[in-house]
Amino acid sequence: MPPEIRFCRTTDGYNVAYSVMGSGPIVVAPPGWVSNLEQLWDEPLTRAGFEALSARNTYVRYDKGGTGLSDRDIPRPTLDTLLHEVEAVIRALDAPRVNLLGSSQGAPTALAFAARHPAAVERLAIYAGFANGRQLASKSVQQSMISTVRAHWGMGSRALADLFMPDAADTSALEMFARVQRVSASAEVAADMLELLYSTDVSELLPMISCPTLVVHREGDRAVRSQLGRQLAGSIPGARLLLLPGRNHAATTPEELTEVYGPISDFLAGPVETSPAAAATAESFHTILFTDLESSTALTQRVGDAAAQDVLHGHNDVVRAAVAHHRGREVKHTGDGIMADFSSSEAAVNAASEIQRRLTGAEVRVRIGVNAGEPIVEDGDLFGTAVQLAARICDRAEPGEVLVSNVVRELCAGKMLTFENAGTQTIKGFAEPVQLWRVVVPE
């Protein structure tokens, strides 16, 4: 008997269809490219996969907005909207913690959610996954694939079949592939999803994942090269990598299903554990904030030492109050500013915004820079590349401005904060250009 179809509503205002089957630890599976809950259940091969995963787990699958049984008329998808769908499903389950299983395009969604919501995720399994969609193929191949989808969607395209299941023994898997396409999404939505896949990059979030993680990949996968799986596993603290033989990205036989879902089900159904590396990451990740007074030397020359010190004290009081209000920690006074440490990027950005609001109209303005990473902690102070970049970002900010690194913006996704693109800038001491974002400070 097919599982009941349920619906939940995302914060973006559309309904997501989901189903629940089995018992045991809850496993939420962000879907791959496109899906249809009913059609995939009707296909014997995919149904066998669901039954294998639900034998020891409460297996929860859903259709992304724009696909399957979920609302079809939605805005163009983004990584944030995909994360909001995961949030909506977990909220509907009323589950404080879940396991995540991300396969193919579902992998970046699962990875980003695990990084941004560490308290909500117990375990993470990834199959045929990747972190940076730009590495999947050259730009010309990407455009060719998107054009093929628009022209041949639902028609059993040989180009798509050769990519996803090159070693299929007969045409039955290809026919199933075409059937699922036809009922899962329109050609335009499928192309939009593919464009999103190619543009998504969650690489910077991988070191922040603190739950036990298993990465499974086929060595000859033509759709997602195994090298990308190796890179992914190597970037997540304590992650285990399992390489399987074969070239098929999508399973075409029950034996292939067992190869993949057997170890994944065992891993997800196992006892809760926290690896030493993951625990160390949770403790060692910091968001660093620097403030810097505008033209403090000129201020001293203009108003004198005593008055300048009064201005500095006023700045210090405002900064310290905001840091404390948002549960940060003052690391040290830098002469013309303060360095602070936060366990949450959202808290750091909110503290920075509060500082700028409270200093509006003050004698002098302040620059603020924010970065996140894994600094060296020694005697209560922080050192290393993450700290150096935060200081350099502060130097690049204009008076009255808050600039943040891309990793900070990524960590603040879905937090009702607004950022403007401040461009990619060359920063002294850093070989690669750095993408910066300007915080829109609410009034």
Phi, psi and omega in degrees: 000130182293147178292153180296139175270125178242168181226144173224162186246134179275166177291349176272001170090021176229162185266139178244129178274135178216163177221154183232132177214150178087185178215157183121198179305139182283127177241115176260129185245097172303130186291161175284223188301294176221161181202166172214113186308313184290314183295318180294328176291324182288339179278120184305321184292311181291325177299322178299323177295317179297318181294325178294317181289330183270359180296328182233004183224159166273105189263123184241119176237159182209164175260133176297154173304138182091353183228162172053229183267357176284166179306133183270327185270087183229164175296166178304132186290150174224169176300321180298317180295325177295321178292325177295328177294317177300315179302317182296318180295314180296322178297319179294328179283344183056045183251122179292327180218144180222166166264152178239141174233111180247120179244137177055238181292342175288346183294309179302325178297312180295319180297313181295319180295317180297324180287320185275339182231061185300329182289344184264352188239122178274313182218155182226126174240136181234131174238132177052043187261173180205161177254326185239109182295337180294339181275357183289326183195165176293163181301320181294321178293320177302311181297323178296319179295317180298319178295320178298318179298314181296326185271330190233019182300132177078008183250010180071043182306128179294326179298316179291319181296318180295332179281316187271330183213064184295337183254022177300133186287331180212190185275354186297320180293320178297318179296320177297317179304315180293319179299313181298320178304311187300323185262357184267322185195159172286164178300322182293316179295318178299320178293320177299318179296323179291320176298319177297318178303313183290336184263351184281134176218111179247020185304320184293342182273343188301318180295346182271353181286123188244005179263158174304135188226135174241129177245121180244134184209144173274135186298327183257015182309123182271335180281318179229105185302145182297335177300326179291324175294321178296315179301317181299309182297323181289343182264351180257121182305125175076006183292146175258139180246128176240114178261131181248152176288160175113165183245348185285124175288315176258136181296141179241354181220159175301327180296319178295322177300314182297321179303319184276307190281339178300300180294328179293315180298318178299317181295314184289331181273354184287173180294151179296133178218158174229116181290152177303321180295319180294319179297320179296322179296316181301325182277333190261355181275131185224151167250124189250132181239133173240139169245154179210122180291140178289127169047054182294325179294316178297324178298316179299317179295328185279319187245351180096163186298313186296313181294323179296321178295324177298318178297316180298318179297320178298318176300314182299319181297317180296313182297314182296322179295318180293319179298314180294319181300325183257022171062036174265185181224127174289126179272311179191162172269134185258008182103297178251012181187192182226142172255129181230158185233134180229149174274350182230131177293323177301316180297319180296317180293320177295323177295317179299318179296319178298319178300312182295321178297315184287337180264003176300127181084004180286171182303317176227158180261170185231143172266146177224134175233142183226134175218161179228147179174201183242081180285167172279130180255124182212118178053041177082352179260164180240140182221166173112185187300318181299321179289316181300318180293321177301318179294319179295322178296319177301318179299327182280343182289147172279156175305133182084006186245150172243119175249141179227159176282168180295325181295325177294315178300318179300318182290340181264005180301137179077011184255017177062034175249149183243135180232147174246143181293119178260007175090168175266124187236145174276123184243133183306131178091356181239124187293322183262144174301150184246126176281125180245154180227139180263128178282129173276107185282117179293148180283000000 
